[in-house]
Structure formats: structure tokens, C-alpha cells
Amino acid sequence: MSASAPIGDLKALADVASKARSVHVICLGLSALDQVWRVDRLFADQSEKIKAAGYGTLGGGMAANASVAIARLGASVAFWGRAGNDAAGHEMKSAFTAEGVDVENFRLFPDGRSSVSGIIVDSSGERQIVNFRGLFPEAADWLPLEAVAGASSVLADPRWVEGAATLFSEARARGIPTVLDGDMADAEVFERLLPLTDHAIFSEPALTSFAGSAKDDSLAALARFGCRVIAVTRGEGGVSWYENGQSHRQAAYAVEVVDTTGAGDVFHGAYALAIGGGLDVRAAMAFSAATAAMKCRHAGGRNGIPDINECLAFMRTKP
């Protein structure tokens, strides 16, 4: 498949950029505070000490980064999630607000502990991540499900299973597309969420863990769950997906990679926006691949996320 969809297929996104079309996405799941160290090389398989060339603290988390991507791309977005009523939780909430993300339902629990990640990024942009997922109640009975009626699409990651199942069930009942960020999770998590998912997009490690392989045949095997689209992102290998009984592939956009942190999250956010905006799957995959590639040209999980006009201009320069 060509690395880009015809620009005419992306007109709906230009309408979003001009405010002629309104798109609202609800993202639910993990918000983490990322502590990032920049090094010349990653740790080897032994005890050692490495000198950092740089350090920073940034907001992170799969659904959280996706929500920021959607806001940067020009659509309306709300983040639904949990954190502790601690310094990290308040820092994350302030960062969302500064990005224009609706945080009315990002709850800071008095007895909770926020999720914090340590990320090591090497000179080639590859990274190693250690994450403390936080401690909060699992119950999702406080979510304002009546608000789902105003969504164009909804996205969830697998870190808050009860919340994702609750959100997806409500969206399904209302005919609103559901998008699952298929990151690493136990098999029972996917077995619960996939039957409620319209568009499931896995990482290669997560697909391998759940299906036994990241090959395209594994995507077809997961069609038994009834998803409209089953996909896997492959980094510089692009993205493969299974839809309507056929396999498809979208090539990656060639860029000079500085940092891949958050690229998958940005892909998912762009995809949820595109599907909510009425694009077909092929055009949504091309737009999402372009958005993620542009982010990889910058250090940091959220730095370099383009707006829609920048992304469309970038795609026009590619064959």
C-alpha cells in the first residue's frame, strides 16, 4: 500500500481544522508522570551506572498522550482517568489543562497514588521504560455515561479495565466507534474488552503476547472477537490491519528519528480523531502514521505533535 492516502480522502480533517466539522473524543485510561533520562546508550543486561546527558519531567500514559495529541490536532477531547491527590496527580492535571484537555472526570483520589514512569532514551531514539501503575479504586460507577452521547468516538487503553468496559459498553449502545490501544496486558483483559471494541490497534509485543505471534495471520485469527478492524503498529515497518476478511498494510513515513517515546499513543489519538471525523480506515491509518512520524522527529513523548494543517502539509510532500 502507498505510504499516503489521497489528500481528497482526508478532506474531513481539513474541515476539523477549519472548525467546519466538530469532533469530540473521550479518552480513558492511564495518566503517568514520566521522568526521562537521555543517555548515549541503553542499559546492557548487567548492573551498571550510566551518565545522563539530560533529564526532564513530562506528562505521559497511553490514553493521556492520545488525548493531548487530539487536542494538539485541533479537536475537542476529554480525559477520563484516575490519579492520587498528590504532587504528581496535580502536576498531570495542570499539564492537561494547559493543553486544552477537559479534565472534569480525571479524578484525584485522596488515598490513591499516582502512576510514575522512569524512561531511558538513547541517542537513536529507542527507550526503556519502568512504570509504577499507581493505586486507585477499580470501580467505574462514578463515570458520567450520559456524556458519551456527545462523543464522536471513544478511546481506551487496557490499564483501567472496569472503566474501559463501562465506557465501551455505553458507546456501543449508542453506536459510537470504540478504539482500543492494545498495549501489554493479561489475556483476560483483552478477552473482556475486544468484544466491545470496533478498532483494536496492538503493539507488536502485546500482539505476540496475546496471540502468540505478531504476524499478519494473528490479526485474522483475532477476528473471532467481532472487531471491525484488528491492527498492529510496527514502528518503521508501518502498520498492518485486518478488515472485512482482507489484510492491508500502511507504510511508515520516513523521518529522522529523535525519540520514539509516545509515538504509539499519538498514533492511537490521531486514529480515534480520524474515525470520529468520518474517515475510512485506510485514510485514518495514513493520517495516524504521518502524525506519529512527525512526533518522532522531536524529543519527548508529547513534543512535536503537529496540528492538522501541519500534518496534511507533511503528507502532501510524500509520494
RACOR-V893017 format. One record per helix or strand of 3 or more residues. SS is the DSSP state (2 for helix, 1 for strand). FROM is the first residue (numbers start at 1). TO is the last residue. If there is no record, write none. Layout:
SS,FROM,TO + SS,FROM,TO
//
This chain:
2,7,17 + 1,24,29 + 1,32,38 + 1,54,60 + 2,62,72 + 1,76,84 + 2,87,99 + 1,106,109 + 1,115,121 + 1,127,132 + 2,145,150 + 1,153,157 + 2,161,174 + 1,177,182 + 2,187,196 + 1,199,203 + 2,204,211 + 2,216,225 + 1,229,233 + 2,235,237 + 1,239,243 + 1,246,250 + 2,263,276 + 2,281,295 + 2,308,316
//
